[in-house]
């Protein structure tokens, strides 16, 4: 089992690592100091599960949990605050460790993780993210990280090596359009070589010359749709 400890407090990370070192079946342990570093570690380290603090600067543990791509690592929240328990289990947490916890309590959490991982391997567990992909994205610009809800993104367009998310503030992500669409799921569809749209936002389709059309979204935004994508989009609608 590969585990990632995500906690902004070094003593908490050190103590959890010491406790985990006494358990069997753990092949590798990595650490992250905050949500941004955790996302980088998830991509590079590919953990089976996260031991995740909730109160952290910039991005909370709950926000991070809601931003994980599928298939997401399993989550055990480890926090000093008991008031987040309901929200934690709403985020598909496997367990909720209340600091300070001991070896026996940690062992029970690890047993739950092993059971869930075995069930996932046997393809008996449902995915941790719904069929429509992520619930939100974390976007960092100039040192500020924003939480962008997927249902608030009307459409997406390419801009050199970035994509523009057409929502409040129009944030930029360093990401290819194709790569982002893979994460977002079937609720979004490419409508142009440089654009994709959230299908639920389309209010009407206006025909143009040569088979092209224009998509009018809620709020009045107009998005180009080329004839190359028009038939498939109309079928989805």
N, C-alpha and C positions, 0 to 999 in steps of 0.2 A: 504494500500500500504506500502510495506517494502522498505526502501531506504537506500543505502550505500553511504556515502560521502567519496570520495577518493581525498585527497589533501595533499601535503607535508607541507603546511603552516597552522599552528594552527589558526591564526586569520580568515583565509578564511573559515575553517571548522566551527568555532564558529558562524560566521555571517550567513552562509547558514543554520545552525541548527536553529538559531533564526528566520530566515525568514520562514523556513518550519514549525516551531511550531505554526505559525499563520494560517496555512492552515488546512482544514478538510480532512478527509479520509486517513491520514497517521497513520498507526498503530505502526510503529517502525522505529527508525533511528539508524544506526551504523556508525562508522567512521574507516577509514584506512589512514595511513600516507604515504603509497607508494604502488607500484604495487604488491610487494610480500605479504605485509600484506593484500591487497585487495583480492588476490586469496584465502588466508586463510579464510577471512571473508565471501567470496562468498560461500565457502563450508560449513561453520558453520552457517551463518546467513540466507542464501538463500534469498537475496534481490530480489524484483521485478524489481528494476532499480538502476542504478548507476548515481550519479552526479560526473563526472570524470574530474579532471584536466588533462592537456596534458603534460606540462613540469614538470617532476618529476625525481629525481635521480634514476639511474640504469635502471628502466623500465618506459618508457613514457606511457601516457594514451592511445595513439594510439596502442602501442605494446600490452598493456594489453587488449584492446578491441579485437585485432586480436587473442588473446590467450584464449578467453573464450569458455568453452565447451557448447555444445548444450544440452538443450535449454538455451540460454544465457539470462541474465537479460538485460532489455532495458538500453539504454545509453543516458544520456544528458551530453554533454561536457560543462564544466564551466572553462573558461580560460581567461587570460588577453591578449591573442594574437589572432588577427583575421586571420593570414595567414594560419591557419590550418583548416579553415572551410571546404574546399573541401575534404580534406583527412578525416575529421571527418564524413561527410555524406557518403563517400565511405565505412566507417566502420559501416554503418547502424545506425548512431546516430539519435535519435528522435528529438533532438534540440541542439542548440549551443548557450550557454549563454556567452556573452562577459562581463567580469568584468570591472567596477562595475555595477551590475544589481540591479534592485529594485524589490519590491514585485509584481508589476503588470506583469513584464516580467517573473518572476519565476512562477506566476500563469498560464500564457499561456503554459509554458513548462509542468507543472503538468497536465493541461488539455489534452495536446497531449499524455502524458504518460497514462492517464486514458483511453483515446480512444483506444490506441494501446493495452493496457492490456485487455480491454473488447473484442476487436477483436480477440486477441490471445485466450482468453478463449472460444470464439465461433468457434475457429479453422478456422478462415478466413484469418489469416495472414501467409505468408510464413516464414519458419525458418530463423533466423539471420545468421546461418552458412550453407554453401552449403552442398550438398549431400555427399561430400567427407570428411566431418568432419572439424577439425580445420585447420587453415592456418599455425599456428606456435605454438611452445611450449616454455615455460619459464623454463629453467633448471638452478638451483643454485648449485654450487659446490665451497666449501671453501670461501664462502662470495661473490662470483662473479656470477651474473645472466646473462645467455646467452639467446638470442632469436634464436631458432632453427626452420627453415622453414621446414614444413612437406614434401614439394616436394624435399628436399635435403636428406631425410632419405632413404637409400637404403634398409636396413633391420634392424631388432631388435633382440637381443638375451637376454636371462635371465642371471643374475649373482647374485646368492644368493637372497637377498631381493631387488635387483635392476634390471633394464634393461639397456642394452648398446644400444645407438642409433648410428648406423653405418652411420655417417656423419663426417664432419670435426671435428677432436678432439675426436671423440667417447665419448661424454658425458654420464654420468650415471644419471639415474632418480630412485628415491625410489618409485617404482610403480610395480605392477604385470603386466605381459605381457597381461593377459586377460583384466585387467582394462584399460590398455592403448589402446588396440585394440578397445574396446568399444567407446573410444573417437575419434579415428582416422577415423573410418568409413570404407566403403567397399573397399577403395583403397588399404588396407593392408589385408593380409590373413596369418593365421598361416600355416607354412609348416613343422613344427617339434615341438615336445613338448617343445623345448627350443628356438624356433626361429619363426619369422614372417617376411614376405617380402612385399615390395611395388610392386604390380603387374606391374605397368608401367615401373619398372626398369628391368624386366626380359628380357634378350636377347635370351637365349636358355635354353633348358632342356636336360641334359645328363643322360641317364639311367645308373644305377649301378646294382649290384647284388641284388637278393631277392626283387625286386620291388621298391627299393629305387631309388632316383635320386639326381642330383645336379643341382641347379639353378645358371646359370652364369648371373651376372648382368652387366649393363653398367659400364665400368671402370674395369671389370675383376674380381670383388668379386665373390666368390663361396659360396653358401649357401646350407646346407643340406636340403633335402626334404624326409621325410620318407614315406613309402608306405601307412601309415594310412591317410595322407593328399594329396597324389599325385593325385588321381582321381578327388577330388573336385577342386584342384588347376588347373588341366588341363581343367576342364570344364569352370572355370572362365576365363582362357586365351582364 
